[in-house]
Amino acid sequence: MINPPFHASSHRRVVEREDLSAPLRPAIGRLSKVLQTAEVETDRPTPRVKDSDSSAYSSALSFSPPDPYDGKPNQRAFDEWVLEVKNWVSLEKLSRKEVMHHFPRLVTGEAKRCFQKYVLPTLRSRKWKTKEVFELLQEHCLPYDQRVRFYEQLKLAKQGNRRVIVYAEEVKFLAKHLPHVSKKFLALVFWAGLNPRIRNMLIMKGIEPGRVDPETLVQRALKRDGTSLDGVRFW
């Protein structure tokens, strides 16, 4: 098997391997919880907003913000937080400027220190987008060798006794953070790790890599296991 190229982003921290056998938690925004914000000391003073402006922003909110991201190097927790923030911003219909105003309430710990160091000083001179802040936190809060570890875990992924949907979600999670991995390679990895019983059933139907596209392959495997995602693209 030819291994596709990948690039690891530069960083300084290394953490223990995540437990990918743990069940995936539904990425549903915890919008009803009250945010408890911890102030983080910093050498650089935080720009202050006039009380009238702050009150106007707060009174305009209909939903409580999601729990803040603490900057701990847990990719699953970070991904879930990013989705919750996106959902919250969409529900509130916040502008780019309003999102940046509220962002200090969405982070704490190492994530807040990173935001205060790299984003706050340039808010007046640069129009930061939410996506750019997410990418900044990904680079500075998650381990530098994470892509290397994810790539190794992807090559060794196996379904075992799990349902196909759980195995497919693991492959999808690992692939999400390996942008240079092609769908054809993912299809080969997914196929190689399938339970032999499922794989043999697909072969009898003429479903295998090279004969169908990667999306069809995973969809048909899911159906063999009693799961249907018709109309929804998995990869």
C-alpha positions as CSV (number, residue, x, y, z in Angstrom):
1,M,0.0,0.0,0.0
2,I,1.4,3.4,-1.0
3,N,1.2,5.9,1.9
4,P,0.1,9.3,0.8
5,P,2.0,12.4,1.8
6,F,1.1,14.4,4.8
7,H,2.4,17.4,6.7
8,A,2.5,17.9,10.4
9,S,2.0,21.5,11.6
10,S,4.8,23.0,13.7
11,H,4.2,22.9,17.5
12,R,6.1,22.2,20.7
13,R,3.8,19.9,22.7
14,V,3.4,16.1,22.8
15,V,0.5,14.3,24.6
16,E,-0.6,10.7,25.1
17,R,-2.6,8.9,22.4
18,E,-6.3,9.5,22.5
19,D,-8.6,6.5,23.2
20,L,-10.4,6.1,19.9
21,S,-12.3,3.1,21.2
22,A,-14.5,5.4,23.4
23,P,-18.0,6.0,21.9
24,L,-18.5,9.2,20.1
25,R,-20.6,11.8,21.9
26,P,-23.3,13.5,19.8
27,A,-22.1,16.9,18.8
28,I,-25.2,18.7,20.2
29,G,-24.6,22.2,21.5
30,R,-25.0,22.6,25.2
31,L,-26.7,26.0,24.7
32,S,-28.8,25.8,27.9
33,K,-25.9,25.8,30.3
34,V,-24.7,29.0,32.0
35,L,-21.2,29.9,31.1
36,Q,-18.8,30.3,34.0
37,T,-15.9,32.4,32.8
38,A,-12.5,32.3,34.6
39,E,-10.4,35.4,34.2
40,V,-6.8,34.6,33.0
41,E,-3.9,36.9,34.1
42,T,-1.9,38.3,31.2
43,D,0.9,40.8,30.8
44,R,-1.1,42.5,28.1
45,P,-4.2,44.4,29.3
46,T,-7.5,43.2,27.8
47,P,-9.3,45.9,25.8
48,R,-12.5,46.9,27.7
49,V,-15.9,47.5,26.2
50,K,-18.2,50.3,27.4
51,D,-20.8,49.1,29.8
52,S,-23.6,50.3,27.5
53,D,-22.1,48.4,24.6
54,S,-21.7,45.2,26.7
55,S,-25.2,45.5,28.0
56,A,-26.6,45.9,24.5
57,Y,-24.7,42.8,23.3
58,S,-25.8,40.6,26.3
59,S,-29.4,41.6,26.1
60,A,-29.6,40.8,22.4
61,L,-28.6,37.1,23.1
62,S,-31.4,34.6,23.0
63,F,-29.2,31.5,23.8
64,S,-26.5,30.9,26.4
65,P,-23.0,30.4,24.8
66,P,-21.6,26.9,24.8
67,D,-19.2,25.9,27.5
68,P,-15.7,27.4,26.9
69,Y,-12.8,25.4,25.4
70,D,-10.0,25.1,28.0
71,G,-7.2,24.6,25.6
72,K,-6.5,21.0,26.7
73,P,-5.1,18.8,23.8
74,N,-8.1,16.7,23.2
75,Q,-9.1,16.7,19.5
76,R,-12.6,15.2,20.0
77,A,-13.4,17.8,22.7
78,F,-12.1,20.6,20.4
79,D,-14.0,19.5,17.4
80,E,-17.2,19.3,19.5
81,W,-16.7,22.8,20.9
82,V,-16.1,24.2,17.4
83,L,-19.4,22.7,16.2
84,E,-21.2,24.0,19.2
85,V,-19.8,27.5,18.6
86,K,-20.8,27.4,15.0
87,N,-24.3,26.3,15.9
88,W,-24.6,29.1,18.5
89,V,-23.4,31.8,16.1
90,S,-25.8,30.6,13.5
91,L,-28.7,30.6,16.0
92,E,-27.9,34.0,17.2
93,K,-27.1,35.3,13.7
94,L,-24.1,37.1,15.0
95,S,-21.9,39.2,12.8
96,R,-18.1,38.7,12.6
97,K,-17.6,41.7,14.9
98,E,-20.1,40.4,17.4
99,V,-18.5,36.9,17.5
100,M,-15.1,38.5,18.2
101,H,-16.7,40.5,21.0
102,H,-18.0,37.4,22.6
103,F,-15.0,35.1,21.9
104,P,-13.2,35.8,25.3
105,R,-16.3,34.1,26.9
106,L,-15.9,31.1,24.7
107,V,-12.4,30.2,25.8
108,T,-10.5,29.6,29.1
109,G,-7.2,28.3,30.3
110,E,-4.5,27.8,27.6
111,A,-7.0,28.6,24.8
112,K,-7.8,32.0,26.3
113,R,-4.1,32.8,26.8
114,C,-3.6,32.0,23.1
115,F,-6.5,34.2,22.1
116,Q,-5.2,37.1,24.2
117,K,-1.7,36.8,22.9
118,Y,-2.4,36.5,19.2
119,V,-5.8,37.8,18.5
120,L,-6.7,40.6,20.9
121,P,-3.8,42.9,20.1
122,T,-4.7,42.9,16.4
123,L,-8.5,43.1,16.6
124,R,-8.4,46.8,15.5
125,S,-6.0,46.3,12.6
126,R,-7.2,42.9,11.3
127,K,-10.7,41.6,10.6
128,W,-10.4,38.1,12.2
129,K,-12.8,35.5,11.0
130,T,-14.1,32.7,13.3
131,K,-12.5,30.1,11.1
132,E,-9.1,31.8,11.4
133,V,-9.4,31.8,15.2
134,F,-10.3,28.0,15.2
135,E,-7.2,27.3,13.1
136,L,-5.0,29.3,15.4
137,L,-6.2,27.4,18.5
138,Q,-5.9,24.1,16.6
139,E,-2.2,24.9,15.9
140,H,-1.3,26.2,19.3
141,C,-3.4,24.0,21.6
142,L,-3.2,20.6,19.9
143,P,0.0,18.5,19.8
144,Y,2.4,19.1,16.9
145,D,2.8,15.4,16.1
146,Q,-0.9,14.7,16.1
147,R,-1.3,14.2,12.4
148,V,1.5,11.6,12.5
149,R,-0.3,9.7,15.2
150,F,-3.6,9.9,13.5
151,Y,-2.1,8.7,10.2
152,E,-0.6,5.6,12.0
153,Q,-3.9,4.9,13.7
154,L,-5.8,5.2,10.4
155,K,-3.6,2.6,8.7
156,L,-4.2,0.2,11.6
157,A,-8.0,0.9,12.0
158,K,-10.1,-2.3,12.3
159,Q,-13.8,-2.8,12.7
160,G,-13.5,-5.8,15.0
161,N,-16.8,-6.6,16.7
162,R,-18.1,-3.0,16.5
163,R,-20.9,-1.9,14.2
164,V,-19.9,-0.5,10.8
165,I,-21.2,3.0,11.7
166,V,-18.9,3.2,14.7
167,Y,-15.9,2.0,12.7
168,A,-16.7,4.3,9.8
169,E,-17.0,7.3,12.2
170,E,-13.5,6.5,13.6
171,V,-12.1,6.5,10.0
172,K,-13.9,9.7,9.3
173,F,-12.6,11.4,12.5
174,L,-9.0,10.4,11.7
175,A,-9.3,11.4,8.1
176,K,-10.7,14.8,8.9
177,H,-7.4,15.9,10.3
178,L,-5.4,14.4,7.4
179,P,-6.4,16.7,4.6
180,H,-3.8,15.3,2.1
181,V,-5.3,11.8,2.3
182,S,-7.3,10.9,-0.7
183,K,-10.8,9.4,-0.7
184,K,-9.4,6.4,-2.7
185,F,-6.9,5.7,0.0
186,L,-9.6,6.0,2.7
187,A,-11.7,3.5,0.8
188,L,-8.8,1.0,0.8
189,V,-8.2,1.6,4.5
190,F,-11.9,1.2,5.3
191,W,-12.2,-2.0,3.2
192,A,-9.1,-3.6,4.7
193,G,-10.4,-3.0,8.2
194,L,-13.9,-4.3,7.6
195,N,-15.2,-7.3,9.4
196,P,-14.5,-10.3,7.0
197,R,-18.2,-11.3,7.1
198,I,-19.3,-7.8,5.9
199,R,-16.5,-7.7,3.3
200,N,-17.4,-11.1,1.9
201,M,-21.1,-10.1,1.6
202,L,-20.0,-7.0,-0.3
203,I,-17.8,-9.0,-2.7
204,M,-20.7,-11.2,-3.6
205,K,-22.6,-8.1,-4.6
206,G,-19.7,-6.8,-6.7
207,I,-19.0,-4.0,-4.1
208,E,-15.3,-3.5,-3.6
209,P,-12.6,-0.8,-4.1
210,G,-12.0,0.0,-7.7
211,R,-15.4,-1.2,-8.8
212,V,-17.4,1.5,-6.9
213,D,-16.6,5.0,-5.7
214,P,-15.5,5.4,-2.0
215,E,-18.9,6.9,-1.0
216,T,-20.8,4.0,-2.4
217,L,-18.5,1.6,-0.7
218,V,-19.1,2.9,2.7
219,Q,-22.8,3.4,2.2
220,R,-23.3,-0.2,1.1
221,A,-21.2,-1.5,4.0
222,L,-23.5,0.5,6.4
223,K,-26.6,-1.1,4.8
224,R,-25.1,-4.5,5.3
225,D,-25.0,-3.7,9.0
226,G,-28.5,-2.3,9.1
227,T,-27.7,1.4,8.9
228,S,-28.9,3.6,6.1
229,L,-27.6,7.1,5.3
230,D,-29.3,7.6,1.9
231,G,-28.9,11.1,0.7
232,V,-26.2,12.0,3.2
233,R,-22.6,12.0,2.0
234,F,-20.3,10.3,4.5
235,W,-16.9,11.5,3.3
